[in-house]
């Protein structure tokens, strides 16, 4: 997760809403992969985010990254959920078509994680 945040720190721009939305997607998918301990997926998402920020020449500040990170966490709405609810939310995010396209890994079955 630290690497993903560091990439975001070096590459935020709030002037273009599509880039802002793309960065939020990278961060949501990265958080989900990290929390679900999906290392290969997290690495792929981080690499793609780094490539994206370089290609788009996106620049920003640590403050921008902090605000974006908080916005993403608020949208994920994990606080106040039970452990099982958090896992299901994270899996829903991880298995979303946008995230699967980013991490290029198979979808996760909810029951496989909750039964461990």
Secondary structure, DSSP 8 states (H G I E B T S, - for coil): -HHHHHHHHHS---S-HHHHHHHHHHHHHHHHHHHTT-HHHHHHHHHHHHHHHHHTT----HHHHHHHHHHHHHHHT-TTS-HHHHHHHHHHHHTSHHHHHHH------HHHHHT-
